[in-house]
């Protein structure tokens, strides 16, 4: 089966290749839900072939449809908040391709991007584009999987029925199937804290910055391609200015080597298992903590985050809550870290129904409680690089090697 992703978990790209190829699709969070699909579907008699974002980049078009129909039994397209203005051109590329394919097209999770107050029952400039996209999938009898009830409401508002879409949550939450445990913890000044955010221009950055000051043993986990490049090469600085957000090598987090950027899900999980608490405003940054068994608190700032976090009952606060809460301890006192556990099995069974309705078999079909699956034996043997650290503590030779490696990858890409 062909699968939409920038890199397979069985690849082992170095940071330079990840940057030059943009294998993270601008955000390392994309690696997570793609990884979960590989883990659920790869079997001895099933291979998953990455499209390396070929449709997104315009390399795979309807002109390639005969080749795709001949070589693949299905096209699995995990997506994120793809119902948004700045993704519509790409969404239309998928629609055009899908209309030319004879094989099943499976969308295991797609969402609407909107304001936090949105319930999905409203109209957007891209409504017709979304209608065309969904119809290109459902006309062959396949069911679209959406990430939460907000997106479900949106498709209902456009006239689609429950025979055409299912609310299934985000596949990343089912990376380890029915197994989800969150450890207990006690926070003190020595606690190891993982922080994640983006420059949202809200109280969010202020409380993230305050947490950095309150806990010396913190690590900031940025998620964008530009931040990965800054961390790996030391430049260029981020374009925006925000004194509460790390934007260049003079920022304390970068200067003091308190930044880590994972480039594989495997090492990201390994790092988060060593952490006492994850806190911030990144959706998959905190989902990663949850599936790693680490307590996490998500700051929900928009409908995209609300959609997923409410469906999975992730431990969360809303950005407006920050007006009343002055510290991370205040927030800890007002959340339930075990809330994602309550309905996880029920949601996982519903997720498996989605695959069954689309006639796709998973490794969990015979036993929903299986722990070790087919792909694990391969992943465990891959020497993934640890999360990328800043250039702050590098010897000159190591820094020069990064520069050489990056230039080499760039030349190869230009050939």
C-alpha positions, 0 to 999 in steps of 0.5 A: 500500500502507498502511504502519505508521509515524508519518511518511513519509520524504517528510514533513518535519515540524518538531520540534514536530509530531514531539513533539506527534504522537509521530511517532517512536513514542516512539523515533527508532529507529523511523524507521530500519526504516520508512525502509528499507521505503519505500526498498525498496518505493516505485516509480513504480507503487507508492505507500506511504501512512502510517497515522500509527500509526492502529491503535496510537492506536485510529483505525484499527479493524476498522470501517475494514476495508472502506475499507482493503480497497477502497483498498490492495493490502497492509498493510505493518506493520514492527514492533520488539520488539512481543512484550512485556507493555506492547504487548499491548493494541496487538498485539490491536488489530492482530489484530482489524483483520487478521482483518477484512482481505482484503488481504495483511498483511506483517510485515517484522521483529518481535521478542520482548522478554525477558531477555538470558539468554533463548533464546526457548524459554520461555513468557510471559503473552502467548503466546495473544495472540501466537498469535492475532496470527500466525494472523491473518496466516498464515491468508491464506498470508502469512509473518511476518518475525522479527528473529532466532533468539531470536524464531524459537525463541519462535514454534517453541515456540508451535507455528509452523513455518518455513512460517509465519515466517522469520528475516529480521533487522531491515530497517534493516540493509538500508536500502542493500541490498547496500551496507555498508562500515565505514571504518577509524579510529584513536582519539585524544583528538580523535576525534569520538564519538557516544554513545547509551544509556538509564538502564538502571541498570547499569555501562553509564551509568558507562562512557558517562559516563567516555567523555564525560569522556575525549573532549571532542569527543563528542555524546550522541544520546538517542532518546526523545520525552521527551528530544527535548522536553527538548532542544527546549524545555528542559523538563520534566526526565526523571523518573528520577534518575541522576547518570551519565545526562543528565536535565535542562538542568543535566546537562553534556551539555545545558548544554554543547550536546553533545546532538543529536536527529535527526528524520529518517534522512537527517540522522542518517546525514549526522551519523554519517558525520562521526563516528569512532566510535559507542558505546552501548546503543541498538540502532538508534543503533548500526545507524544508524552501521553503515549510515552506514559508521561503526565502532560498538560496541553494548552488548547488554543484553537478548534484543531486542538479542541477537536482532538483533545476533547475527543480523547479527553487529554489533560488540558486547559484552554488558553483563556484559563491562563488569565486565572492561573499564574503558575504551572503549579496552579495548573497542575492543581486544576487538571486530571492527568489520568483523564485520557485513560477512561475511554481509551479502550472504547475509542480504540475499538471504534478506531479499529471499526473504521479500518474494518469498514474500509476493508483494511486489516490491522495487526490488532484485529486478532488481539486488541491487547497485543503489545509487540507487533511486526514492525517492532523487531525492525525498529529496534535494530535501527540506530536512530540518532538522538534528538538534535541538540544545539550547537552551543556545546559542540566542538569545532570539528563536530560543528563543521561536520554538520555544515559539510553534511548539510551542504552535501545533502543540499547538492544531492537534492539539487541534482 
